[in-house]
Amino acid sequence: MTVYDELVARGLIAQVTDEEEIKELINHGKATFYIGFDPTADSLHVGHFMALCLMKRLQMAGNKPIALIGGGTGMIGDPSGRSDMRQMMTPETIQHNCDCFKAQMSRFIDFSEGKALMVNNADWLMDLNYIDVLREVGPHFSVNRMLTAECYKQRMEKGLSFLEFNYMIMQSYDFYALFQKYGCNMQFGGDDQWSNMLGGTELIRRKLGKDAYAMTITLLLNSEGKKMGKTQSGAVWLDAKKTSPYDFYQYWRNVADADVLKCIRMLTFLPLEEINRMDAWEGAQLNQAKEILAFELTKLVHGEAEAQKAQDAAKAIFSSGNAADMPSVTLADTDFTDGTIDILSLLVTSTLASSRSEARRAVEQGGVCVNGDKVTDIKASYGMDAFTDGMVLKKGKKNFRKILRKD
């Protein structure tokens, strides 16, 4: 099976511009390709996971990845999937986020000896002259055609700012700049980025001639990948300080039955032959598949030792309701009021609930236990002495925290 055929078999390819040329490049290690990441936070999350895995997969086949950090486009913000305008970030915040991204990407991609590049589009976008852009780039974009793009159509009713309207032009210019500076001949992105990427291909061909070598590929699940990174309590981050290895493991352990094999195909590096044998699995075997998925992805992000620790902790928790490696939260004196803390505050402080209203629903629905005993009173409260040896707080069937008190 060729590299490209494997991408298709894993369900990664949704749409391409020139399949035969793309096969030639990818299968023979001739692709220099980029994927863009806008630095909207100080950590990547699992919505970026598929892109990172794809970059690793193609690099292993001899192709050269370029991780493009959107330090320039981040000053504007992508309107795709948005119902309102993104909050403006300062240059200092953007630079900090870019630095965090670089450290995290290095776990997936080998940047040594020129095997991959990490570049920031601020290097060329911030120095552009507005009049030059209007004269040299503007004539190659049709406003009528831009307005047919899904990312713009969904914003027209509530209002699309001129600031965001420029995002497509800036992203298109990225491909043009990467093509000229680094010989980048291919771009990857999600199905929600298709119009922006076609703009880049068209800009190269219009400015440099139809013989200019530039390809475009979209990924099937980028839009779903963004949804993967969201839970009721917020994003699932790749930074262990924001999402612990145990919580990261548990996120994948709890995927829906219908999604587990799809995730294994797309995101793990297990052989397809082994995955195909899992197609016949059902019932309890799907739980085994979820454990495989959770372990493989936690190993990829946090290392095998942390993955094994998370898996052992999960099994110990489910069998006994307690474990040394259970995620823990330490309460400070300021968390108590008159020496006590109520159950709703405990759930929020432990991040098992994102708000008191969510915590209240969990208690009222019978989904909360303290030290193995179900809590039914939303006014239940606990004194400082209750945490001397640690309290085991559970929400739902699989979410545990060990609550301690600072001495």
Disulfide bonds with the S-S distance in Angstrom:
none
